[in-house]
Amino acid sequence: SSGINAEYGDAAAAMQPSKNALRNQKKRENRQGGGEPEKPAPAPVQTGVDDREKKVRNLKKKLHQVQKLKEQQKEGKELEKNQLEKIKTEADLIAEIQKLEVS
């Protein structure tokens, strides 16, 4: 009797996909949006940062990049055309930051 169970066990094991096959199937289902319905995403946490503050932070980041490029230029590094164009925007960045910080 145990020989029969062993035979059926092997057959049952042979019929089940491998771990990798199961993993790949799960990936395909997730890509297609199938499978279990996803849990609703938690509500975004309010950080108190409004659009104006984000814009100022983004502009300051760009200004910092311009300052880095100017330092590289002073050190004798030859800059790309787009980097030189970015340096030309420095005055506009400063003016925009000041305008947003005042309002």
C-alpha positions in Angstrom: 0.0 0.0 0.0 2.9 2.4 0.8 4.3 1.7 -2.7 1.0 3.0 -4.2 1.1 6.2 -2.2 4.7 6.7 -3.2 3.7 6.4 -6.8 0.8 8.8 -6.5 2.9 11.2 -4.5 5.5 11.3 -7.2 2.8 11.8 -9.8 1.2 14.6 -7.8 4.6 16.2 -7.3 5.3 16.0 -11.0 2.0 17.7 -11.8 2.7 20.7 -9.6 4.8 23.5 -11.1 8.2 24.2 -9.7 8.9 27.1 -7.3 10.3 29.2 -10.1 7.3 28.5 -12.3 5.0 29.6 -9.5 7.0 32.7 -8.9 7.0 33.6 -12.6 3.3 33.0 -12.8 2.7 35.3 -9.8 4.9 38.0 -11.5 2.8 37.7 -14.7 -0.5 38.0 -12.8 0.8 41.1 -11.0 1.9 42.7 -14.3 -1.5 42.1 -15.8 -3.3 43.4 -12.7 -4.9 40.0 -12.1 -4.8 37.9 -9.0 -5.9 39.2 -5.7 -7.3 42.7 -5.5 -4.8 45.1 -4.1 -5.3 46.7 -0.7 -6.2 50.4 -1.1 -3.1 52.5 -0.6 -2.9 54.3 2.7 -3.9 58.0 2.6 -0.9 60.2 1.8 0.6 61.8 4.9 0.3 65.5 5.0 3.7 67.0 5.5 2.6 70.6 5.4 4.6 71.3 2.3 2.7 73.2 -0.3 3.4 73.5 -4.0 5.2 76.8 -3.5 7.7 75.3 -1.0 8.3 72.4 -3.4 8.9 74.8 -6.2 11.4 76.8 -4.1 13.2 73.6 -3.0 13.4 72.4 -6.6 14.8 75.8 -7.7 17.4 75.8 -4.9 18.5 72.3 -6.0 18.9 73.6 -9.6 20.8 76.7 -8.3 23.1 74.4 -6.3 23.8 72.4 -9.5 24.6 75.6 -11.3 27.1 76.6 -8.6 28.7 73.2 -8.8 29.1 73.6 -12.6 30.6 77.0 -12.1 33.2 75.5 -9.7 34.0 72.8 -12.2 34.4 75.5 -14.9 36.8 77.5 -12.6 38.9 74.3 -12.1 39.4 74.2 -15.8 36.9 71.4 -16.7 35.4 71.8 -20.1 31.7 71.8 -19.8 29.1 70.5 -22.3 26.8 72.8 -24.2 23.8 71.9 -22.0 25.8 72.6 -18.9 26.8 76.0 -20.1 23.1 76.7 -20.9 22.3 75.7 -17.3 24.8 78.2 -15.9 23.1 81.0 -17.9 19.8 80.3 -16.0 21.4 81.3 -12.6 20.0 84.8 -12.5 16.5 83.6 -13.4 16.7 80.9 -10.7 17.7 83.4 -8.1 14.9 85.9 -9.1 12.3 83.1 -9.1 13.4 81.9 -5.7 13.2 85.4 -4.2 9.8 86.0 -5.8 8.4 82.8 -4.4 9.9 83.3 -0.9 8.5 86.8 -0.6 4.9 85.9 -1.7 
